[in-house]
Amino acid sequence: QTIRMQAILPIPHEGPMNVSIIDTATNRVMGPPLIIFASYADEKLTELPPNNTDFSVQMPALPAGMCAMPGECTMQWFWFGTSAKQTYESCVDFVMTPPAGAAVPPPALKARSW
């Protein structure tokens, strides 16, 4: 699935930017970034390139059952303004559903000890 993303950047600060899938249980990036900019939102430019404020990412194929429950995963937009020394982040929760007609794995059960 292609996800369109739009950003409003009233005060640009040049630096690296990426969009990644984050496992919220471990707070770690899952797989490679969906998009990377080595130089993003360069304030020295008179006008930002259109792809700085309107771009798309492709959702990766994840193993069955991964990111299937609300709150398990987020799509994170991360940008670091190098001169400003400021970090900007924004996240959106999502749930991956299997394609129509695909078998849905049963939920994992955890044993309890009393």
N, C-alpha and C positions, 0 to 999 in steps of 0.2 A: 504494500500500500504506500502511496506517495502522500506525504504530509507537507502541506504548504505552511510556511512560517513567515510571519511579518513582524518586523521590529521597528519601533519608533526610537530614533537616536537623536534627541535634541542637542546633546553635547557629546560629540564623538571624542574618543580617546583611542589612539592607535594601539593595537596589540593583537595577540592571538585570540581566536575564538573557535569553539567547537560545539557540536550538538552530539550528545551521547545518551545511551540507555544506562540507567543507574539501578542497581539492585539495592533497594532501600534497607534490606536486612543487614547488608555488609557495608553499605555506602561505597560500593566499588563500581567502576565502569564495567559494563558487560560487552565484551567484544570491542572492535575498533570504532572510532567515532563515525557518526553518520555523515558529517561534513566537517571540514577543517579549513580555517583561514589562518595562514601564517601572519598576515597583516589585515586587520579588520578595523573599520571605523577610523580611518586616518584623518585627524583634524587638520592636517596640512593641505588636504584636497579641497578645492572650492566646492565640489559636489561629490558625495559618496557614490561609489558604483551601485547600480540598481540591485545587484545581488547581495549587498550588505543589509538591505532592509526588506527584501522579498526573495525568498529562496525556498527550495523544497528539499526534503530528505526522504530517503526510502527506508521504510521499516524493515529491519532484518528478519530473516527466517530464524525463529527461536525454537529450541527444543520443545516438544509437546508438553504442555502444562506450565511452562515458564511464563511468568507475568500474566497468569490466568486469573489471579485474585486481586481485587482492588487494594491498592497500597503496596503491592510487591515491587513495582517498578515505576520509574519516572523517566520522561525524556527531559534531559537537562541542557539548557543553553548556557554556556559558560564563556565569559569574555574577560580578559585581563587588560586593562589600560596600562601599558608599561610606563609611560611618562607620568601619568596621574597616580600610578601605584594603587589602582582601585580594581576590585574584582566585582563583576556583575554576574548574577546567576538568576535563572528563572527555570522553574520545573513545572511539568504538567503530568499528572497521574494518567495512566492508561491501562487498559486490560486487553490482552491479546486473546482473540477468540479463534477457534479452529475454523478452517474453511467449511462452507456448507457441505454436509455429507461426510465430513471427516469424523473418525471415531474420537470420542472424548475420553481421555484416560480417567480412571476413578481417582477420587481425591486420596492423597496420602494420609494414612492414619498413624497417629503417634500413640505408643503404649504409655499407659499411666501406671505409676506405682503408688499404692496407697499406704 
